[in-house]
Amino acid sequence: MINIIGGDFGTESKDTRYSISQNELKTALKLGKKIYIFVETAVLAEYKTYLANKDLDGFVPASVNDVRVFLFIEEVYSLTGRNPIQSFDISQDIISYLKEQWAGLFQLLLQEHARQKDINLLEKMESTADTLNQLVNFLTEERSQGDQAIRDILLSNHPLFQSLKKTMEIPYRVFFENLEEMEALLSARQTTALKKEEWDDEDMREYVTKWFGTRRLLRIKDNLFENDGKIRILKPDEWQDDFVTIDDWPEAEPEAVKEDDIPF
């Protein structure tokens, strides 16, 4: 969020201590959004004078039309967290500063993306190692239980569980034995199954989820389930990442933005 503070207090919100734009900033802070705050240079300069004279009767600021602007700046400076506050004279000052900041953020994003690949690989290796360890224990200690024990081990470590847990950001352990149980889990997280005739690909089950605040399309490989709905047992090397995907809900293509209309 980009918040610009000038000399005009603006339109009051229902809480008359703050303007509408001030309440937008407070809401963004509660939601943990990345925020850049810009204060007009003249306002910021007189803010220091305000701090020295705010307890004196008759103080009339020259750079703002309402002393509540200074009260809000004082509150902004007291906020915890990293919320950069930058002065500006013209709009180009804001554009130049944001270009520098976002270039740095983009570089960090690329580095983080590269690290995430390594993390994903380690998670897969750990999951596979756990499964193999249980199989070894079975083969050496519990051979009398037969093939069912192996199936139970493979089911409890099914890669679909970990994939759904990560894709849907589920904070608890995921386990189910059939399609009906999986769809009950998804339904509890505001996710609805589409009819088969609505699928884009007959091999991929499709679900609409609102769990992330906006509609998104979840796709799950159909052949992960047997004809009777039971989950199909997979060995770790049979799993593919594209068996479970999630994408933004397809919407009408926006009109093309002309390059000249982009401010920087």
C-alpha positions as CSV (number, residue, x, y, z in Angstrom):
1,M,0.0,0.0,0.0
2,I,1.2,3.5,-0.8
3,N,-0.1,6.2,1.6
4,I,0.4,9.8,0.8
5,I,0.0,12.4,3.6
6,G,-0.4,16.0,2.6
7,G,-1.8,19.2,4.2
8,D,-5.5,18.3,3.5
9,F,-7.2,16.2,6.2
10,G,-9.7,14.8,3.7
11,T,-13.1,13.3,4.2
12,E,-14.0,12.2,7.7
13,S,-14.8,8.5,8.3
14,K,-17.5,7.3,10.7
15,D,-14.7,7.6,13.4
16,T,-14.2,11.3,13.1
17,R,-10.7,11.1,14.6
18,Y,-9.5,9.8,11.2
19,S,-10.1,10.5,7.6
20,I,-11.1,7.7,5.2
21,S,-7.6,7.4,3.8
22,Q,-6.1,7.3,7.3
23,N,-8.5,4.4,8.2
24,E,-7.3,2.6,5.0
25,L,-3.7,2.8,6.3
26,K,-4.8,1.4,9.7
27,T,-6.6,-1.5,8.0
28,A,-3.6,-2.3,5.9
29,L,-1.4,-2.4,9.0
30,K,-3.8,-4.8,10.7
31,L,-3.7,-7.1,7.6
32,G,0.1,-7.1,7.6
33,K,0.4,-5.4,4.2
34,K,3.7,-3.9,2.9
35,I,3.3,-0.1,3.3
36,Y,5.1,2.9,2.0
37,I,4.3,6.2,3.6
38,F,5.0,9.6,2.0
39,V,4.6,12.9,3.8
40,E,4.7,16.2,2.0
41,T,8.0,18.0,2.8
42,A,6.3,21.2,4.1
43,V,4.0,19.2,6.3
44,L,6.9,17.1,7.7
45,A,9.0,20.2,8.4
46,E,6.2,21.9,10.3
47,Y,5.4,18.7,12.2
48,K,8.6,19.2,14.2
49,T,7.3,22.7,15.1
50,Y,4.0,21.1,16.1
51,L,5.7,18.7,18.5
52,A,7.3,21.6,20.3
53,N,4.1,23.6,20.5
54,K,1.2,21.1,20.6
55,D,0.5,21.8,24.3
56,L,0.3,25.6,23.7
57,D,-3.1,27.3,23.2
58,G,-3.5,29.2,20.0
59,F,-1.1,27.1,17.8
60,V,-2.3,27.4,14.2
61,P,-0.4,25.4,11.6
62,A,0.3,26.8,8.2
63,S,0.9,23.7,6.2
64,V,-2.2,21.7,7.1
65,N,-5.9,22.6,7.2
66,D,-6.5,20.4,10.3
67,V,-4.2,19.7,13.3
68,R,-5.5,16.1,13.1
69,V,-3.0,15.6,10.2
70,F,-0.2,16.1,12.7
71,L,-1.9,13.9,15.3
72,F,-2.0,11.1,12.7
73,I,1.7,11.6,11.7
74,E,2.6,11.3,15.3
75,E,0.7,8.0,15.5
76,V,2.4,6.7,12.3
77,Y,5.8,7.4,13.8
78,S,4.9,5.4,16.9
79,L,3.9,2.3,14.9
80,T,6.0,-0.9,15.4
81,G,7.5,-2.7,12.4
82,R,9.3,-1.6,9.3
83,N,7.1,1.0,7.7
84,P,9.4,3.5,5.8
85,I,8.3,7.1,5.9
86,Q,9.7,9.3,3.1
87,S,9.2,13.0,2.4
88,F,8.4,14.3,-1.1
89,D,7.9,17.6,-3.0
90,I,6.6,16.3,-6.3
91,S,5.1,13.1,-7.6
92,Q,8.4,12.2,-9.3
93,D,10.0,11.9,-5.9
94,I,7.5,9.2,-5.0
95,I,8.0,7.3,-8.3
96,S,11.8,7.4,-8.1
97,Y,11.8,6.1,-4.5
98,L,9.4,3.3,-5.3
99,K,11.3,2.2,-8.4
100,E,14.4,1.8,-6.2
101,Q,12.6,-0.1,-3.5
102,W,10.7,-2.4,-5.8
103,A,13.8,-3.3,-7.8
104,G,15.4,-4.5,-4.5
105,L,12.2,-6.4,-3.6
106,F,12.2,-8.1,-7.0
107,Q,15.8,-9.2,-6.6
108,L,14.9,-10.7,-3.2
109,L,11.9,-12.4,-4.7
110,L,14.1,-14.1,-7.3
111,Q,16.5,-15.3,-4.7
112,E,13.7,-16.6,-2.5
113,H,12.2,-18.4,-5.4
114,A,15.5,-20.2,-6.1
115,R,15.8,-21.1,-2.4
116,Q,12.2,-22.4,-2.4
117,K,13.1,-25.0,-5.0
118,D,15.8,-26.4,-2.7
119,I,13.3,-26.4,0.2
120,N,10.7,-28.3,-1.8
121,L,13.3,-30.9,-2.8
122,L,14.4,-31.4,0.8
123,E,10.7,-31.8,1.9
124,K,10.2,-34.5,-0.8
125,M,13.4,-36.3,0.3
126,E,12.3,-36.2,4.0
127,S,8.9,-37.6,3.1
128,T,10.3,-40.4,1.0
129,A,12.9,-41.2,3.7
130,D,10.1,-41.6,6.3
131,T,8.1,-43.9,4.0
132,L,11.2,-46.1,3.3
133,N,12.1,-46.2,6.9
134,Q,8.6,-47.6,7.8
135,L,8.8,-50.1,5.0
136,V,12.2,-51.3,6.2
137,N,10.9,-51.7,9.7
138,F,8.0,-53.7,8.4
139,L,10.1,-56.0,6.2
140,T,12.5,-56.8,9.1
141,E,10.0,-57.0,12.0
142,E,6.4,-57.5,10.9
143,R,6.5,-59.7,7.8
144,S,3.6,-61.8,9.1
145,Q,1.1,-59.0,8.5
146,G,1.3,-59.4,4.7
147,D,0.6,-56.8,2.0
148,Q,-2.0,-54.9,3.9
149,A,0.6,-53.5,6.2
150,I,2.6,-52.1,3.3
151,R,-0.6,-50.6,1.8
152,D,-1.4,-49.0,5.2
153,I,2.1,-47.4,5.3
154,L,1.9,-46.1,1.8
155,L,-1.6,-44.7,2.4
156,S,-0.6,-42.9,5.6
157,N,2.3,-41.2,3.7
158,H,0.3,-40.6,0.5
159,P,1.9,-37.6,-1.3
160,L,-1.6,-36.2,-2.1
161,F,-2.0,-35.3,1.6
162,Q,1.2,-33.2,1.7
163,S,0.4,-31.6,-1.6
164,L,-3.1,-30.5,-0.5
165,K,-1.8,-29.4,2.9
166,K,0.7,-27.1,1.2
167,T,-1.6,-25.9,-1.7
168,M,-4.6,-25.1,0.6
169,E,-2.4,-23.8,3.4
170,I,-3.9,-26.3,5.9
171,P,-2.2,-26.0,9.3
172,Y,-3.1,-29.5,10.6
173,R,-2.4,-33.1,9.5
174,V,-4.3,-34.1,6.3
175,F,-5.6,-37.7,6.0
176,F,-8.5,-39.3,4.2
177,E,-9.2,-42.7,2.6
178,N,-11.6,-41.8,-0.2
179,L,-13.0,-39.1,-2.5
180,E,-16.0,-38.4,-0.2
181,E,-13.8,-37.7,2.8
182,M,-11.5,-35.4,0.7
183,E,-14.4,-33.4,-0.6
184,A,-15.8,-33.0,3.0
185,L,-12.4,-31.6,4.0
186,L,-12.4,-29.2,1.0
187,S,-16.0,-28.2,1.7
188,A,-15.0,-27.2,5.3
189,R,-12.5,-24.8,3.7
190,Q,-15.0,-23.1,1.4
191,T,-14.3,-25.3,-1.6
192,T,-17.0,-26.6,-4.0
193,A,-16.7,-29.4,-6.6
194,L,-17.6,-28.6,-10.2
195,K,-19.6,-31.0,-12.2
196,K,-17.6,-33.3,-14.6
197,E,-19.1,-31.6,-17.6
198,E,-17.6,-28.3,-16.4
199,W,-14.0,-29.6,-16.2
200,D,-11.6,-28.2,-18.7
201,D,-9.7,-31.5,-18.7
202,E,-11.6,-34.8,-18.2
203,D,-8.5,-36.1,-16.3
204,M,-8.5,-33.3,-13.7
205,R,-11.2,-32.8,-11.1
206,E,-12.0,-29.1,-10.6
207,Y,-13.0,-27.3,-7.4
208,V,-13.8,-23.6,-6.8
209,T,-12.3,-22.3,-3.5
210,K,-13.0,-19.0,-1.8
211,W,-10.6,-19.8,1.1
212,F,-8.1,-17.3,0.0
213,G,-10.5,-14.3,-0.1
214,T,-10.9,-14.5,-3.9
215,R,-12.1,-17.3,-6.1
216,R,-9.4,-19.7,-7.2
217,L,-9.5,-22.9,-9.2
218,L,-8.1,-26.1,-7.6
219,R,-7.4,-29.1,-9.9
220,I,-6.7,-32.6,-8.7
221,K,-5.8,-35.6,-10.9
222,D,-8.9,-37.8,-11.3
223,N,-7.0,-41.1,-11.4
224,L,-5.8,-40.6,-7.9
225,F,-9.0,-42.3,-7.0
226,E,-10.3,-45.8,-7.9
227,N,-13.7,-46.3,-9.5
228,D,-15.3,-46.9,-6.1
229,G,-13.9,-43.6,-4.8
230,K,-11.0,-45.0,-2.7
231,I,-7.7,-43.3,-2.9
232,R,-5.3,-45.1,-5.2
233,I,-2.1,-46.2,-3.5
234,L,1.0,-44.6,-5.0
235,K,4.7,-45.2,-4.5
236,P,6.7,-42.0,-4.0
237,D,8.3,-42.1,-7.4
238,E,4.8,-42.2,-9.1
239,W,3.8,-38.8,-7.8
240,Q,4.0,-35.7,-10.1
241,D,3.7,-32.1,-8.9
242,D,1.1,-31.3,-11.5
243,F,-1.4,-33.8,-10.0
244,V,-2.5,-30.9,-7.7
245,T,-2.5,-27.3,-8.9
246,I,-4.3,-24.1,-7.9
247,D,-4.7,-21.0,-10.1
248,D,-6.6,-17.7,-10.1
249,W,-10.2,-18.1,-11.3
250,P,-10.2,-17.3,-15.0
251,E,-11.8,-13.9,-15.7
252,A,-12.3,-11.8,-18.8
253,E,-9.0,-10.5,-20.2
254,P,-8.5,-6.8,-19.2
255,E,-7.9,-4.2,-21.8
256,A,-4.3,-3.9,-22.8
257,V,-2.4,-1.1,-20.9
258,K,-0.5,1.2,-23.1
259,E,3.2,1.5,-22.2
260,D,2.8,5.3,-22.2
261,D,0.2,5.0,-19.5
262,I,2.6,3.3,-17.0
263,P,4.0,6.0,-14.7
264,F,7.5,4.4,-14.5
